[in-house]
Amino acid sequence: MSLDKENKDRITKEFRIHPKDTGSSDVQIALLTARINEITKHLQVHIKDHHSRRGL
């Protein structure tokens, strides 16, 4: 349920401020938003997965 490397790289390249930027707030917010969206989609399919719901 975590983001794979390709998606992380794509999101980081899209929101980074300079070429080696991985920790700015823009990048962190984008990565957290993508992770929340992925977990939300998972929970819509797997309604009884309460452990993942706690992680949300």
mmCIF entry with sequence, helices, sheets and N, C-alpha, C, O atoms, coordinates in Angstrom:
data_MODEL
# 
_entry.id   MODEL 
# 
_entity.id                         1 
_entity.type                       polymer 
_entity.pdbx_number_of_molecules   1 
# 
_entity_poly.entity_id                      1 
_entity_poly.type                           'polypeptide(L)' 
_entity_poly.nstd_linkage                   no 
_entity_poly.nstd_monomer                   no 
_entity_poly.pdbx_seq_one_letter_code       MSLDKENKDRITKEFRIHPKDTGSSDVQIALLTARINEITKHLQVHIKDHHSRRGL 
_entity_poly.pdbx_seq_one_letter_code_can   MSLDKENKDRITKEFRIHPKDTGSSDVQIALLTARINEITKHLQVHIKDHHSRRGL 
_entity_poly.pdbx_strand_id                 A 
# 
loop_
_entity_poly_seq.entity_id 
_entity_poly_seq.num 
_entity_poly_seq.mon_id 
_entity_poly_seq.hetero 
1 1  MET n 
1 2  SER n 
1 3  LEU n 
1 4  ASP n 
1 5  LYS n 
1 6  GLU n 
1 7  ASN n 
1 8  LYS n 
1 9  ASP n 
1 10 ARG n 
1 11 ILE n 
1 12 THR n 
1 13 LYS n 
1 14 GLU n 
1 15 PHE n 
1 16 ARG n 
1 17 ILE n 
1 18 HIS n 
1 19 PRO n 
1 20 LYS n 
1 21 ASP n 
1 22 THR n 
1 23 GLY n 
1 24 SER n 
1 25 SER n 
1 26 ASP n 
1 27 VAL n 
1 28 GLN n 
1 29 ILE n 
1 30 ALA n 
1 31 LEU n 
1 32 LEU n 
1 33 THR n 
1 34 ALA n 
1 35 ARG n 
1 36 ILE n 
1 37 ASN n 
1 38 GLU n 
1 39 ILE n 
1 40 THR n 
1 41 LYS n 
1 42 HIS n 
1 43 LEU n 
1 44 GLN n 
1 45 VAL n 
1 46 HIS n 
1 47 ILE n 
1 48 LYS n 
1 49 ASP n 
1 50 HIS n 
1 51 HIS n 
1 52 SER n 
1 53 ARG n 
1 54 ARG n 
1 55 GLY n 
1 56 LEU n 
# 
_struct_asym.id          A 
_struct_asym.entity_id   1 
# 
loop_
_struct_conf.conf_type_id 
_struct_conf.id 
_struct_conf.pdbx_PDB_helix_id 
_struct_conf.beg_label_comp_id 
_struct_conf.beg_label_asym_id 
_struct_conf.beg_label_seq_id 
_struct_conf.pdbx_beg_PDB_ins_code 
_struct_conf.end_label_comp_id 
_struct_conf.end_label_asym_id 
_struct_conf.end_label_seq_id 
_struct_conf.pdbx_end_PDB_ins_code 
_struct_conf.beg_auth_comp_id 
_struct_conf.beg_auth_asym_id 
_struct_conf.beg_auth_seq_id 
_struct_conf.end_auth_comp_id 
_struct_conf.end_auth_asym_id 
_struct_conf.end_auth_seq_id 
_struct_conf.pdbx_PDB_helix_class 
_struct_conf.details 
_struct_conf.pdbx_PDB_helix_length 
HELX_P HELX_P1 AA1 LYS A 5  ? PHE A 15 ? LYS A 5  PHE A 15 1 ? 11 
HELX_P HELX_P2 AA2 SER A 25 ? VAL A 45 ? SER A 25 VAL A 45 1 ? 21 
HELX_P HELX_P3 AA3 HIS A 50 ? GLY A 55 ? HIS A 50 GLY A 55 1 ? 6  
# 
_struct_conf_type.id          HELX_P 
_struct_conf_type.criteria    ? 
_struct_conf_type.reference   ? 
# 
loop_
_atom_site.group_PDB 
_atom_site.id 
_atom_site.type_symbol 
_atom_site.label_atom_id 
_atom_site.label_alt_id 
_atom_site.label_comp_id 
_atom_site.label_asym_id 
_atom_site.label_entity_id 
_atom_site.label_seq_id 
_atom_site.pdbx_PDB_ins_code 
_atom_site.Cartn_x 
_atom_site.Cartn_y 
_atom_site.Cartn_z 
_atom_site.occupancy 
_atom_site.B_iso_or_equiv 
_atom_site.pdbx_formal_charge 
_atom_site.auth_seq_id 
_atom_site.auth_comp_id 
_atom_site.auth_asym_id 
_atom_site.auth_atom_id 
_atom_site.pdbx_PDB_model_num 
ATOM 1   N N  . MET A 1 1  ? 0.800   -1.190 0.000   1.00 0.00 ? 1  MET A N  1 
ATOM 2   C CA . MET A 1 1  ? 0.000   0.000  0.000   1.00 0.00 ? 1  MET A CA 1 
ATOM 3   C C  . MET A 1 1  ? 0.850   1.264  0.000   1.00 0.00 ? 1  MET A C  1 
ATOM 4   O O  . MET A 1 1  ? 0.326   2.364  0.175   1.00 0.00 ? 1  MET A O  1 
ATOM 5   N N  . SER A 1 2  ? 2.124   1.119  -0.190  1.00 0.00 ? 2  SER A N  1 
ATOM 6   C CA . SER A 1 2  ? 2.945   2.309  -0.276  1.00 0.00 ? 2  SER A CA 1 
ATOM 7   C C  . SER A 1 2  ? 3.166   2.646  -1.747  1.00 0.00 ? 2  SER A C  1 
ATOM 8   O O  . SER A 1 2  ? 2.907   1.837  -2.637  1.00 0.00 ? 2  SER A O  1 
ATOM 9   N N  . LEU A 1 3  ? 3.640   3.836  -1.968  1.00 0.00 ? 3  LEU A N  1 
ATOM 10  C CA . LEU A 1 3  ? 3.890   4.263  -3.336  1.00 0.00 ? 3  LEU A CA 1 
ATOM 11  C C  . LEU A 1 3  ? 5.119   3.550  -3.881  1.00 0.00 ? 3  LEU A C  1 
ATOM 12  O O  . LEU A 1 3  ? 6.101   3.369  -3.161  1.00 0.00 ? 3  LEU A O  1 
ATOM 13  N N  . ASP A 1 4  ? 5.073   3.148  -5.139  1.00 0.00 ? 4  ASP A N  1 
ATOM 14  C CA . ASP A 1 4  ? 6.246   2.519  -5.719  1.00 0.00 ? 4  ASP A CA 1 
ATOM 15  C C  . ASP A 1 4  ? 7.248   3.599  -6.150  1.00 0.00 ? 4  ASP A C  1 
ATOM 16  O O  . ASP A 1 4  ? 6.924   4.786  -6.176  1.00 0.00 ? 4  ASP A O  1 
ATOM 17  N N  . LYS A 1 5  ? 8.444   3.175  -6.480  1.00 0.00 ? 5  LYS A N  1 
ATOM 18  C CA . LYS A 1 5  ? 9.533   4.108  -6.764  1.00 0.00 ? 5  LYS A CA 1 
ATOM 19  C C  . LYS A 1 5  ? 9.219   5.019  -7.947  1.00 0.00 ? 5  LYS A C  1 
ATOM 20  O O  . LYS A 1 5  ? 9.567   6.199  -7.920  1.00 0.00 ? 5  LYS A O  1 
ATOM 21  N N  . GLU A 1 6  ? 8.572   4.496  -8.980  1.00 0.00 ? 6  GLU A N  1 
ATOM 22  C CA . GLU A 1 6  ? 8.267   5.306  -10.155 1.00 0.00 ? 6  GLU A CA 1 
ATOM 23  C C  . GLU A 1 6  ? 7.318   6.453  -9.810  1.00 0.00 ? 6  GLU A C  1 
ATOM 24  O O  . GLU A 1 6  ? 7.516   7.586  -10.248 1.00 0.00 ? 6  GLU A O  1 
ATOM 25  N N  . ASN A 1 7  ? 6.285   6.146  -9.018  1.00 0.00 ? 7  ASN A N  1 
ATOM 26  C CA . ASN A 1 7  ? 5.342   7.195  -8.630  1.00 0.00 ? 7  ASN A CA 1 
ATOM 27  C C  . ASN A 1 7  ? 5.999   8.228  -7.728  1.00 0.00 ? 7  ASN A C  1 
ATOM 28  O O  . ASN A 1 7  ? 5.753   9.424  -7.883  1.00 0.00 ? 7  ASN A O  1 
ATOM 29  N N  . LYS A 1 8  ? 6.834   7.788  -6.786  1.00 0.00 ? 8  LYS A N  1 
ATOM 30  C CA . LYS A 1 8  ? 7.538   8.731  -5.918  1.00 0.00 ? 8  LYS A CA 1 
ATOM 31  C C  . LYS A 1 8  ? 8.440   9.649  -6.732  1.00 0.00 ? 8  LYS A C  1 
ATOM 32  O O  . LYS A 1 8  ? 8.474   10.858 -6.506  1.00 0.00 ? 8  LYS A O  1 
ATOM 33  N N  . ASP A 1 9  ? 9.174   9.064  -7.686  1.00 0.00 ? 9  ASP A N  1 
ATOM 34  C CA . ASP A 1 9  ? 10.061  9.869  -8.525  1.00 0.00 ? 9  ASP A CA 1 
ATOM 35  C C  . ASP A 1 9  ? 9.274   10.864 -9.363  1.00 0.00 ? 9  ASP A C  1 
ATOM 36  O O  . ASP A 1 9  ? 9.685   12.015 -9.510  1.00 0.00 ? 9  ASP A O  1 
ATOM 37  N N  . ARG A 1 10 ? 8.148   10.428 -9.913  1.00 0.00 ? 10 ARG A N  1 
ATOM 38  C CA . ARG A 1 10 ? 7.326   11.309 -10.742 1.00 0.00 ? 10 ARG A CA 1 
ATOM 39  C C  . ARG A 1 10 ? 6.793   12.482 -9.925  1.00 0.00 ? 10 ARG A C  1 
ATOM 40  O O  . ARG A 1 10 ? 6.836   13.628 -10.372 1.00 0.00 ? 10 ARG A O  1 
ATOM 41  N N  . ILE A 1 11 ? 6.294   12.193 -8.736  1.00 0.00 ? 11 ILE A N  1 
ATOM 42  C CA . ILE A 1 11 ? 5.744   13.239 -7.872  1.00 0.00 ? 11 ILE A CA 1 
ATOM 43  C C  . ILE A 1 11 ? 6.846   14.186 -7.417  1.00 0.00 ? 11 ILE A C  1 
ATOM 44  O O  . ILE A 1 11 ? 6.657   15.402 -7.395  1.00 0.00 ? 11 ILE A O  1 
ATOM 45  N N  . THR A 1 12 ? 7.998   13.627 -7.054  1.00 0.00 ? 12 THR A N  1 
ATOM 46  C CA . THR A 1 12 ? 9.117   14.462 -6.610  1.00 0.00 ? 12 THR A CA 1 
ATOM 47  C C  . THR A 1 12 ? 9.575   15.385 -7.731  1.00 0.00 ? 12 THR A C  1 
ATOM 48  O O  . THR A 1 12 ? 9.823   16.566 -7.487  1.00 0.00 ? 12 THR A O  1 
ATOM 49  N N  . LYS A 1 13 ? 9.692   14.874 -8.953  1.00 0.00 ? 13 LYS A N  1 
ATOM 50  C CA . LYS A 1 13 ? 10.110  15.709 -10.083 1.00 0.00 ? 13 LYS A CA 1 
ATOM 51  C C  . LYS A 1 13 ? 9.093   16.798 -10.382 1.00 0.00 ? 13 LYS A C  1 
ATOM 52  O O  . LYS A 1 13 ? 9.461   17.899 -10.791 1.00 0.00 ? 13 LYS A O  1 
ATOM 53  N N  . GLU A 1 14 ? 7.830   16.500 -10.183 1.00 0.00 ? 14 GLU A N  1 
ATOM 54  C CA . GLU A 1 14 ? 6.776   17.473 -10.486 1.00 0.00 ? 14 GLU A CA 1 
ATOM 55  C C  . GLU A 1 14 ? 6.748   18.632 -9.488  1.00 0.00 ? 14 GLU A C  1 
ATOM 56  O O  . GLU A 1 14 ? 6.470   19.766 -9.878  1.00 0.00 ? 14 GLU A O  1 
ATOM 57  N N  . PHE A 1 15 ? 7.029   18.371 -8.219  1.00 0.00 ? 15 PHE A N  1 
ATOM 58  C CA . PHE A 1 15 ? 6.854   19.386 -7.187  1.00 0.00 ? 15 PHE A CA 1 
ATOM 59  C C  . PHE A 1 15 ? 8.154   19.924 -6.594  1.00 0.00 ? 15 PHE A C  1 
ATOM 60  O O  . PHE A 1 15 ? 8.108   20.774 -5.705  1.00 0.00 ? 15 PHE A O  1 
ATOM 61  N N  . ARG A 1 16 ? 9.296   19.462 -7.052  1.00 0.00 ? 16 ARG A N  1 
ATOM 62  C CA . ARG A 1 16 ? 10.548  19.924 -6.456  1.00 0.00 ? 16 ARG A CA 1 
ATOM 63  C C  . ARG A 1 16 ? 10.871  21.356 -6.880  1.00 0.00 ? 16 ARG A C  1 
ATOM 64  O O  . ARG A 1 16 ? 10.436  21.830 -7.929  1.00 0.00 ? 16 ARG A O  1 
ATOM 65  N N  . ILE A 1 17 ? 11.644  22.025 -6.032  1.00 0.00 ? 17 ILE A N  1 
ATOM 66  C CA . ILE A 1 17 ? 12.018  23.412 -6.277  1.00 0.00 ? 17 ILE A CA 1 
ATOM 67  C C  . ILE A 1 17 ? 13.346  23.477 -7.022  1.00 0.00 ? 17 ILE A C  1 
ATOM 68  O O  . ILE A 1 17 ? 13.503  24.302 -7.923  1.00 0.00 ? 17 ILE A O  1 
ATOM 69  N N  . HIS A 1 18 ? 14.302  22.625 -6.665  1.00 0.00 ? 18 HIS A N  1 
ATOM 70  C CA . HIS A 1 18 ? 15.591  22.540 -7.347  1.00 0.00 ? 18 HIS A CA 1 
ATOM 71  C C  . HIS A 1 18 ? 15.886  21.069 -7.629  1.00 0.00 ? 18 HIS A C  1 
ATOM 72  O O  . HIS A 1 18 ? 15.215  20.195 -7.079  1.00 0.00 ? 18 HIS A O  1 
ATOM 73  N N  . PRO A 1 19 ? 16.870  20.779 -8.470  1.00 0.00 ? 19 PRO A N  1 
ATOM 74  C CA . PRO A 1 19 ? 17.076  19.399 -8.944  1.00 0.00 ? 19 PRO A CA 1 
ATOM 75  C C  . PRO A 1 19 ? 17.251  18.326 -7.869  1.00 0.00 ? 19 PRO A C  1 
ATOM 76  O O  . PRO A 1 19 ? 16.870  17.179 -8.105  1.00 0.00 ? 19 PRO A O  1 
ATOM 77  N N  . LYS A 1 20 ? 17.806  18.646 -6.707  1.00 0.00 ? 20 LYS A N  1 
ATOM 78  C CA . LYS A 1 20 ? 18.016  17.615 -5.681  1.00 0.00 ? 20 LYS A CA 1 
ATOM 79  C C  . LYS A 1 20 ? 17.044  17.762 -4.524  1.00 0.00 ? 20 LYS A C  1 
ATOM 80  O O  . LYS A 1 20 ? 17.309  17.271 -3.426  1.00 0.00 ? 20 LYS A O  1 
ATOM 81  N N  . ASP A 1 21 ? 15.938  18.422 -4.752  1.00 0.00 ? 21 ASP A N  1 
ATOM 82  C CA . ASP A 1 21 ? 14.969  18.696 -3.690  1.00 0.00 ? 21 ASP A CA 1 
ATOM 83  C C  . ASP A 1 21 ? 14.071  17.485 -3.462  1.00 0.00 ? 21 ASP A C  1 
ATOM 84  O O  . ASP A 1 21 ? 13.342  17.063 -4.360  1.00 0.00 ? 21 ASP A O  1 
ATOM 85  N N  . THR A 1 22 ? 14.129  16.935 -2.258  1.00 0.00 ? 22 THR A N  1 
ATOM 86  C CA . THR A 1 22 ? 13.234  15.832 -1.904  1.00 0.00 ? 22 THR A CA 1 
ATOM 87  C C  . THR A 1 22 ? 12.524  16.087 -0.587  1.00 0.00 ? 22 THR A C  1 
ATOM 88  O O  . THR A 1 22 ? 11.620  15.334 -0.225  1.00 0.00 ? 22 THR A O  1 
ATOM 89  N N  . GLY A 1 23 ? 12.905  17.124 0.136   1.00 0.00 ? 23 GLY A N  1 
ATOM 90  C CA . GLY A 1 23 ? 12.366  17.322 1.469   1.00 0.00 ? 23 GLY A CA 1 
ATOM 91  C C  . GLY A 1 23 ? 11.589  18.602 1.670   1.00 0.00 ? 23 GLY A C  1 
ATOM 92  O O  . GLY A 1 23 ? 11.170  18.897 2.789   1.00 0.00 ? 23 GLY A O  1 
ATOM 93  N N  . SER A 1 24 ? 11.385  19.375 0.607   1.00 0.00 ? 24 SER A N  1 
ATOM 94  C CA . SER A 1 24 ? 10.634  20.616 0.793   1.00 0.00 ? 24 SER A CA 1 
ATOM 95  C C  . SER A 1 24 ? 9.180   20.295 1.117   1.00 0.00 ? 24 SER A C  1 
ATOM 96  O O  . SER A 1 24 ? 8.693   19.197 0.846   1.00 0.00 ? 24 SER A O  1 
ATOM 97  N N  . SER A 1 25 ? 8.510   21.259 1.692   1.00 0.00 ? 25 SER A N  1 
ATOM 98  C CA . SER A 1 25 ? 7.130   21.010 2.113   1.00 0.00 ? 25 SER A CA 1 
ATOM 99  C C  . SER A 1 25 ? 6.225   20.711 0.922   1.00 0.00 ? 25 SER A C  1 
ATOM 100 O O  . SER A 1 25 ? 5.275   19.939 1.055   1.00 0.00 ? 25 SER A O  1 
ATOM 101 N N  . ASP A 1 26 ? 6.499   21.303 -0.237  1.00 0.00 ? 26 ASP A N  1 
ATOM 102 C CA . ASP A 1 26 ? 5.684   21.011 -1.422  1.00 0.00 ? 26 ASP A CA 1 
ATOM 103 C C  . ASP A 1 26 ? 5.767   19.534 -1.800  1.00 0.00 ? 26 ASP A C  1 
ATOM 104 O O  . ASP A 1 26 ? 4.749   18.903 -2.088  1.00 0.00 ? 26 ASP A O  1 
ATOM 105 N N  . VAL A 1 27 ? 6.965   18.995 -1.799  1.00 0.00 ? 27 VAL A N  1 
ATOM 106 C CA . VAL A 1 27 ? 7.169   17.588 -2.154  1.00 0.00 ? 27 VAL A CA 1 
ATOM 107 C C  . VAL A 1 27 ? 6.548   16.682 -1.099  1.00 0.00 ? 27 VAL A C  1 
ATOM 108 O O  . VAL A 1 27 ? 5.886   15.701 -1.437  1.00 0.00 ? 27 VAL A O  1 
ATOM 109 N N  . GLN A 1 28 ? 6.754   17.001 0.171   1.00 0.00 ? 28 GLN A N  1 
ATOM 110 C CA . GLN A 1 28 ? 6.213   16.173 1.241   1.00 0.00 ? 28 GLN A CA 1 
ATOM 111 C C  . GLN A 1 28 ? 4.694   16.147 1.216   1.00 0.00 ? 28 GLN A C  1 
ATOM 112 O O  . GLN A 1 28 ? 4.092   15.089 1.399   1.00 0.00 ? 28 GLN A O  1 
ATOM 113 N N  . ILE A 1 29 ? 4.064   17.297 0.990   1.00 0.00 ? 29 ILE A N  1 
ATOM 114 C CA . ILE A 1 29 ? 2.600   17.358 0.922   1.00 0.00 ? 29 ILE A CA 1 
ATOM 115 C C  . ILE A 1 29 ? 2.093   16.539 -0.258  1.00 0.00 ? 29 ILE A C  1 
ATOM 116 O O  . ILE A 1 29 ? 1.106   15.815 -0.130  1.00 0.00 ? 29 ILE A O  1 
ATOM 117 N N  . ALA A 1 30 ? 2.758   16.645 -1.405  1.00 0.00 ? 30 ALA A N  1 
ATOM 118 C CA . ALA A 1 30 ? 2.338   15.894 -2.588  1.00 0.00 ? 30 ALA A CA 1 
ATOM 119 C C  . ALA A 1 30 ? 2.456   14.385 -2.356  1.00 0.00 ? 30 ALA A C  1 
ATOM 120 O O  . ALA A 1 30 ? 1.575   13.624 -2.758  1.00 0.00 ? 30 ALA A O  1 
ATOM 121 N N  . LEU A 1 31 ? 3.545   13.949 -1.705  1.00 0.00 ? 31 LEU A N  1 
ATOM 122 C CA . LEU A 1 31 ? 3.717   12.519 -1.432  1.00 0.00 ? 31 LEU A CA 1 
ATOM 123 C C  . LEU A 1 31 ? 2.682   12.011 -0.434  1.00 0.00 ? 31 LEU A C  1 
ATOM 124 O O  . LEU A 1 31 ? 2.137   10.921 -0.609  1.00 0.00 ? 31 LEU A O  1 
ATOM 125 N N  . LEU A 1 32 ? 2.407   12.790 0.608   1.00 0.00 ? 32 LEU A N  1 
ATOM 126 C CA . LEU A 1 32 ? 1.396   12.375 1.584   1.00 0.00 ? 32 LEU A CA 1 
ATOM 127 C C  . LEU A 1 32 ? 0.003   12.333 0.958   1.00 0.00 ? 32 LEU A C  1 
ATOM 128 O O  . LEU A 1 32 ? -0.786  11.434 1.248   1.00 0.00 ? 32 LEU A O  1 
ATOM 129 N N  . THR A 1 33 ? -0.295  13.306 0.103   1.00 0.00 ? 33 THR A N  1 
ATOM 130 C CA . THR A 1 33 ? -1.593  13.326 -0.572  1.00 0.00 ? 33 THR A CA 1 
ATOM 131 C C  . THR A 1 33 ? -1.754  12.100 -1.462  1.00 0.00 ? 33 THR A C  1 
ATOM 132 O O  . THR A 1 33 ? -2.818  11.481 -1.477  1.00 0.00 ? 33 THR A O  1 
ATOM 133 N N  . ALA A 1 34 ? -0.711  11.748 -2.200  1.00 0.00 ? 34 ALA A N  1 
ATOM 134 C CA . ALA A 1 34 ? -0.773  10.563 -3.061  1.00 0.00 ? 34 ALA A CA 1 
ATOM 135 C C  . ALA A 1 34 ? -0.959  9.299  -2.228  1.00 0.00 ? 34 ALA A C  1 
ATOM 136 O O  . ALA A 1 34 ? -1.715  8.406  -2.609  1.00 0.00 ? 34 ALA A O  1 
ATOM 137 N N  . ARG A 1 35 ? -0.276  9.225  -1.101  1.00 0.00 ? 35 ARG A N  1 
ATOM 138 C CA . ARG A 1 35 ? -0.410  8.047  -0.229  1.00 0.00 ? 35 ARG A CA 1 
ATOM 139 C C  . ARG A 1 35 ? -1.821  7.952  0.351   1.00 0.00 ? 35 ARG A C  1 
ATOM 140 O O  . ARG A 1 35 ? -2.396  6.865  0.406   1.00 0.00 ? 35 ARG A O  1 
ATOM 141 N N  . ILE A 1 36 ? -2.379  9.076  0.782   1.00 0.00 ? 36 ILE A N  1 
ATOM 142 C CA . ILE A 1 36 ? -3.744  9.090  1.318   1.00 0.00 ? 36 ILE A CA 1 
ATOM 143 C C  . ILE A 1 36 ? -4.737  8.671  0.246   1.00 0.00 ? 36 ILE A C  1 
ATOM 144 O O  . ILE A 1 36 ? -5.656  7.899  0.521   1.00 0.00 ? 36 ILE A O  1 
ATOM 145 N N  . ASN A 1 37 ? -4.563  9.172  -0.975  1.00 0.00 ? 37 ASN A N  1 
ATOM 146 C CA . ASN A 1 37 ? -5.467  8.800  -2.067  1.00 0.00 ? 37 ASN A CA 1 
ATOM 147 C C  . ASN A 1 37 ? -5.390  7.305  -2.366  1.00 0.00 ? 37 ASN A C  1 
ATOM 148 O O  . ASN A 1 37 ? -6.409  6.672  -2.640  1.00 0.00 ? 37 ASN A O  1 
ATOM 149 N N  . GLU A 1 38 ? -4.186  6.742  -2.313  1.00 0.00 ? 38 GLU A N  1 
ATOM 150 C CA . GLU A 1 38 ? -4.022  5.309  -2.576  1.00 0.00 ? 38 GLU A CA 1 
ATOM 151 C C  . GLU A 1 38 ? -4.695  4.465  -1.492  1.00 0.00 ? 38 GLU A C  1 
ATOM 152 O O  . GLU A 1 38 ? -5.359  3.475  -1.796  1.00 0.00 ? 38 GLU A O  1 
ATOM 153 N N  . ILE A 1 39 ? -4.521  4.858  -0.234  1.00 0.00 ? 39 ILE A N  1 
ATOM 154 C CA . ILE A 1 39 ? -5.152  4.117  0.867   1.00 0.00 ? 39 ILE A CA 1 
ATOM 155 C C  . ILE A 1 39 ? -6.670  4.253  0.796   1.00 0.00 ? 39 ILE A C  1 
ATOM 156 O O  . ILE A 1 39 ? -7.393  3.297  1.075   1.00 0.00 ? 39 ILE A O  1 
ATOM 157 N N  . THR A 1 40 ? -7.155  5.434  0.426   1.00 0.00 ? 40 THR A N  1 
ATOM 158 C CA . THR A 1 40 ? -8.596  5.657  0.321   1.00 0.00 ? 40 THR A CA 1 
ATOM 159 C C  . THR A 1 40 ? -9.209  4.746  -0.743  1.00 0.00 ? 40 THR A C  1 
ATOM 160 O O  . THR A 1 40 ? -10.266 4.156  -0.522  1.00 0.00 ? 40 THR A O  1 
ATOM 161 N N  . LYS A 1 41 ? -8.547  4.631  -1.896  1.00 0.00 ? 41 LYS A N  1 
ATOM 162 C CA . LYS A 1 41 ? -9.038  3.729  -2.946  1.00 0.00 ? 41 LYS A CA 1 
ATOM 163 C C  . LYS A 1 41 ? -9.054  2.281  -2.458  1.00 0.00 ? 41 LYS A C  1 
ATOM 164 O O  . LYS A 1 41 ? -9.994  1.534  -2.731  1.00 0.00 ? 41 LYS A O  1 
ATOM 165 N N  . HIS A 1 42 ? -8.006  1.895  -1.735  1.00 0.00 ? 42 HIS A N  1 
ATOM 166 C CA . HIS A 1 42 ? -7.930  0.533  -1.199  1.00 0.00 ? 42 HIS A CA 1 
ATOM 167 C C  . HIS A 1 42 ? -9.087  0.273  -0.237  1.00 0.00 ? 42 HIS A C  1 
ATOM 168 O O  . HIS A 1 42 ? -9.702  -0.793 -0.277  1.00 0.00 ? 42 HIS A O  1 
ATOM 169 N N  . LEU A 1 43 ? -9.384  1.246  0.628   1.00 0.00 ? 43 LEU A N  1 
ATOM 170 C CA . LEU A 1 43 ? -10.431 1.052  1.631   1.00 0.00 ? 43 LEU A CA 1 
ATOM 171 C C  . LEU A 1 43 ? -11.828 1.030  1.015   1.00 0.00 ? 43 LEU A C  1 
ATOM 172 O O  . LEU A 1 43 ? -12.740 0.431  1.585   1.00 0.00 ? 43 LEU A O  1 
ATOM 173 N N  . GLN A 1 44 ? -12.011 1.670  -0.131  1.00 0.00 ? 44 GLN A N  1 
ATOM 174 C CA . GLN A 1 44 ? -13.304 1.615  -0.800  1.00 0.00 ? 44 GLN A CA 1 
ATOM 175 C C  . GLN A 1 44 ? -13.572 0.213  -1.339  1.00 0.00 ? 44 GLN A C  1 
ATOM 176 O O  . GLN A 1 44 ? -14.725 -0.212 -1.415  1.00 0.00 ? 44 GLN A O  1 
ATOM 177 N N  . VAL A 1 45 ? -12.527 -0.499 -1.710  1.00 0.00 ? 45 VAL A N  1 
ATOM 178 C CA . VAL A 1 45 ? -12.669 -1.860 -2.220  1.00 0.00 ? 45 VAL A CA 1 
ATOM 179 C C  . VAL A 1 45 ? -12.711 -2.863 -1.071  1.00 0.00 ? 45 VAL A C  1 
ATOM 180 O O  . VAL A 1 45 ? -13.520 -3.791 -1.079  1.00 0.00 ? 45 VAL A O  1 
ATOM 181 N N  . HIS A 1 46 ? -11.836 -2.674 -0.084  1.00 0.00 ? 46 HIS A N  1 
ATOM 182 C CA . HIS A 1 46 ? -11.705 -3.598 1.046   1.00 0.00 ? 46 HIS A CA 1 
ATOM 183 C C  . HIS A 1 46 ? -12.286 -2.929 2.288   1.00 0.00 ? 46 HIS A C  1 
ATOM 184 O O  . HIS A 1 46 ? -11.556 -2.373 3.109   1.00 0.00 ? 46 HIS A O  1 
ATOM 185 N N  . ILE A 1 47 ? -13.585 -2.990 2.409   1.00 0.00 ? 47 ILE A N  1 
ATOM 186 C CA . ILE A 1 47 ? -14.309 -2.260 3.448   1.00 0.00 ? 47 ILE A CA 1 
ATOM 187 C C  . ILE A 1 47 ? -13.930 -2.734 4.845   1.00 0.00 ? 47 ILE A C  1 
ATOM 188 O O  . ILE A 1 47 ? -13.900 -1.925 5.773   1.00 0.00 ? 47 ILE A O  1 
ATOM 189 N N  . LYS A 1 48 ? -13.644 -4.007 5.020   1.00 0.00 ? 48 LYS A N  1 
ATOM 190 C CA . LYS A 1 48 ? -13.390 -4.540 6.360   1.00 0.00 ? 48 LYS A CA 1 
ATOM 191 C C  . LYS A 1 48 ? -11.910 -4.503 6.763   1.00 0.00 ? 48 LYS A C  1 
ATOM 192 O O  . LYS A 1 48 ? -11.534 -5.126 7.757   1.00 0.00 ? 48 LYS A O  1 
ATOM 193 N N  . ASP A 1 49 ? -11.092 -3.809 6.035   1.00 0.00 ? 49 ASP A N  1 
ATOM 194 C CA . ASP A 1 49 ? -9.666  -3.713 6.354   1.00 0.00 ? 49 ASP A CA 1 
ATOM 195 C C  . ASP A 1 49 ? -9.449  -2.589 7.369   1.00 0.00 ? 49 ASP A C  1 
ATOM 196 O O  . ASP A 1 49 ? -9.070  -1.473 7.013   1.00 0.00 ? 49 ASP A O  1 
ATOM 197 N N  . HIS A 1 50 ? -9.695  -2.907 8.625   1.00 0.00 ? 50 HIS A N  1 
ATOM 198 C CA . HIS A 1 50 ? -9.647  -1.893 9.677   1.00 0.00 ? 50 HIS A CA 1 
ATOM 199 C C  . HIS A 1 50 ? -8.216  -1.514 10.050  1.00 0.00 ? 50 HIS A C  1 
ATOM 200 O O  . HIS A 1 50 ? -7.989  -0.399 10.519  1.00 0.00 ? 50 HIS A O  1 
ATOM 201 N N  . HIS A 1 51 ? -7.262  -2.390 9.859   1.00 0.00 ? 51 HIS A N  1 
ATOM 202 C CA . HIS A 1 51 ? -5.874  -2.066 10.179  1.00 0.00 ? 51 HIS A CA 1 
ATOM 203 C C  . HIS A 1 51 ? -5.347  -0.974 9.244   1.00 0.00 ? 51 HIS A C  1 
ATOM 204 O O  . HIS A 1 51 ? -4.643  -0.065 9.686   1.00 0.00 ? 51 HIS A O  1 
ATOM 205 N N  . SER A 1 52 ? -5.677  -1.059 7.982   1.00 0.00 ? 52 SER A N  1 
ATOM 206 C CA . SER A 1 52 ? -5.257  -0.009 7.055   1.00 0.00 ? 52 SER A CA 1 
ATOM 207 C C  . SER A 1 52 ? -5.998  1.289  7.333   1.00 0.00 ? 52 SER A C  1 
ATOM 208 O O  . SER A 1 52 ? -5.445  2.374  7.151   1.00 0.00 ? 52 SER A O  1 
ATOM 209 N N  . ARG A 1 53 ? -7.230  1.185  7.766   1.00 0.00 ? 53 ARG A N  1 
ATOM 210 C CA . ARG A 1 53 ? -8.004  2.379  8.095   1.00 0.00 ? 53 ARG A CA 1 
ATOM 211 C C  . ARG A 1 53 ? -7.339  3.146  9.241   1.00 0.00 ? 53 ARG A C  1 
ATOM 212 O O  . ARG A 1 53 ? -7.343  4.377  9.252   1.00 0.00 ? 53 ARG A O  1 
ATOM 213 N N  . ARG A 1 54 ? -6.771  2.418  10.198  1.00 0.00 ? 54 ARG A N  1 
ATOM 214 C CA . ARG A 1 54 ? -6.061  3.076  11.304  1.00 0.00 ? 54 ARG A CA 1 
ATOM 215 C C  . ARG A 1 54 ? -4.831  3.810  10.795  1.00 0.00 ? 54 ARG A C  1 
ATOM 216 O O  . ARG A 1 54 ? -4.475  4.864  11.322  1.00 0.00 ? 54 ARG A O  1 
ATOM 217 N N  . GLY A 1 55 ? -4.183  3.266  9.784   1.00 0.00 ? 55 GLY A N  1 
ATOM 218 C CA . GLY A 1 55 ? -3.009  3.905  9.213   1.00 0.00 ? 55 GLY A CA 1 
ATOM 219 C C  . GLY A 1 55 ? -3.329  5.178  8.463   1.00 0.00 ? 55 GLY A C  1 
ATOM 220 O O  . GLY A 1 55 ? -2.458  6.020  8.247   1.00 0.00 ? 55 GLY A O  1 
ATOM 221 N N  . LEU A 1 56 ? -4.570  5.315  8.070   1.00 0.00 ? 56 LEU A N  1 
ATOM 222 C CA . LEU A 1 56 ? -4.995  6.513  7.342   1.00 0.00 ? 56 LEU A CA 1 
ATOM 223 C C  . LEU A 1 56 ? -5.028  7.672  8.296   1.00 0.00 ? 56 LEU A C  1 
ATOM 224 O O  . LEU A 1 56 ? -5.360  8.789  7.899   1.00 0.00 ? 56 LEU A O  1 
# 
